[in-house]
Amino acid sequence: MLDNAIQQIRQQERAVGRAEGKAEGLEEGIFKGRIEGLEEGIFKGRVEGKAEGKAEALIVLLENRFAPLMVEEKERLFQLSDEKLIALLVKFYSIENISAFWREIDAH
């Protein structure tokens, strides 16, 4: 009878230990997930913000040099990757007219 009671206590302790381990693991996983999500969000926000700033700069340059852009043209520039925007900004002053600029975008 005593052995039976000791066995039950051990089983209960194991069950409690497993439950506590699962809870701790879950909490740790949630915490790590939040941290990783936050870091990824900050990184993506910075990258997207930089690309958006380059697109805005390119829009200002184009409008000052050629003519105001239509909304669709501006949206098209905002959809370009950071690398494409950099390449276009570098080539900006060698482009003679707005149609050559759009051809340059299509070439990328």
C-alpha positions as CSV (number, residue, x, y, z in Angstrom):
1,M,0.0,0.0,0.0
2,L,2.8,2.3,0.8
3,D,4.6,1.4,-2.4
4,N,1.4,2.1,-4.3
5,A,1.0,5.6,-2.7
6,I,4.7,6.4,-3.5
7,Q,4.2,5.3,-7.1
8,Q,1.1,7.6,-7.4
9,I,3.0,10.5,-5.9
10,R,5.9,9.9,-8.4
11,Q,3.4,9.8,-11.3
12,Q,1.7,13.0,-10.1
13,E,5.1,14.7,-9.8
14,R,6.1,13.6,-13.3
15,A,2.8,14.9,-14.7
16,V,3.2,18.2,-12.9
17,G,6.8,18.4,-14.1
18,R,5.7,17.8,-17.7
19,A,3.0,20.4,-17.5
20,E,5.4,22.9,-16.0
21,G,8.0,22.1,-18.7
22,K,5.4,22.5,-21.4
23,A,4.2,25.8,-19.9
24,E,7.8,27.1,-19.6
25,G,8.6,26.0,-23.2
26,L,5.5,27.7,-24.5
27,E,6.2,30.9,-22.7
28,E,9.8,30.9,-24.0
29,G,8.6,30.1,-27.5
30,I,6.1,32.9,-27.4
31,F,8.7,35.3,-26.1
32,K,11.3,34.3,-28.7
33,G,8.6,34.5,-31.4
34,R,7.7,38.1,-30.3
35,I,11.4,39.1,-30.3
36,E,12.1,37.6,-33.7
37,G,8.9,39.1,-35.1
38,L,9.8,42.5,-33.7
39,E,13.3,42.4,-35.1
40,E,12.0,41.3,-38.5
41,G,9.4,44.0,-38.5
42,I,12.0,46.7,-37.6
43,F,14.3,45.4,-40.4
44,K,11.6,45.3,-43.0
45,G,10.4,48.7,-42.0
46,R,13.8,50.2,-42.4
47,V,14.3,48.6,-45.8
48,E,10.9,49.6,-47.0
49,G,11.3,53.1,-45.6
50,K,14.6,53.5,-47.4
51,A,13.2,52.3,-50.7
52,E,10.2,54.6,-50.2
53,G,12.5,57.5,-49.6
54,K,14.4,56.8,-52.8
55,A,11.2,56.5,-54.8
56,E,10.0,59.9,-53.4
57,A,13.4,61.5,-54.2
58,L,13.2,60.1,-57.8
59,I,9.7,61.4,-58.2
60,V,10.8,64.9,-57.1
61,L,13.7,64.9,-59.5
62,L,11.6,63.6,-62.4
63,E,8.9,66.2,-61.8
64,N,11.4,69.0,-61.5
65,R,13.3,68.0,-64.6
66,F,10.5,66.9,-66.9
67,A,6.8,67.3,-65.8
68,P,4.4,66.2,-63.1
69,L,3.9,62.5,-62.9
70,M,0.5,60.8,-63.0
71,V,-0.6,58.8,-59.9
72,E,-0.1,55.5,-61.8
73,E,3.5,56.5,-62.6
74,K,4.2,57.3,-59.0
75,E,2.7,54.0,-57.9
76,R,4.9,52.2,-60.4
77,L,8.0,53.8,-58.9
78,F,7.0,52.9,-55.4
79,Q,6.8,49.2,-56.5
80,L,10.4,49.1,-57.7
81,S,13.0,47.4,-55.6
82,D,15.7,49.3,-53.7
83,E,18.3,48.1,-56.2
84,K,16.3,49.3,-59.2
85,L,15.7,52.7,-57.6
86,I,19.5,53.1,-56.9
87,A,20.3,52.2,-60.5
88,L,17.8,54.7,-61.8
89,L,19.0,57.5,-59.5
90,V,22.6,56.9,-60.7
91,K,21.5,57.0,-64.4
92,F,19.0,59.9,-63.8
93,Y,21.1,62.7,-65.3
94,S,22.2,60.7,-68.3
95,I,18.5,60.2,-69.3
96,E,17.4,62.7,-71.9
97,N,13.6,62.5,-71.7
98,I,10.8,60.9,-69.7
99,S,10.1,58.2,-72.3
100,A,13.7,57.1,-72.1
101,F,13.4,57.0,-68.4
102,W,10.4,54.6,-68.6
103,R,12.2,52.5,-71.2
104,E,15.1,52.2,-68.7
105,I,12.6,50.9,-66.0
106,D,11.2,48.4,-68.5
107,A,14.8,47.3,-69.3
108,H,15.4,46.4,-65.6
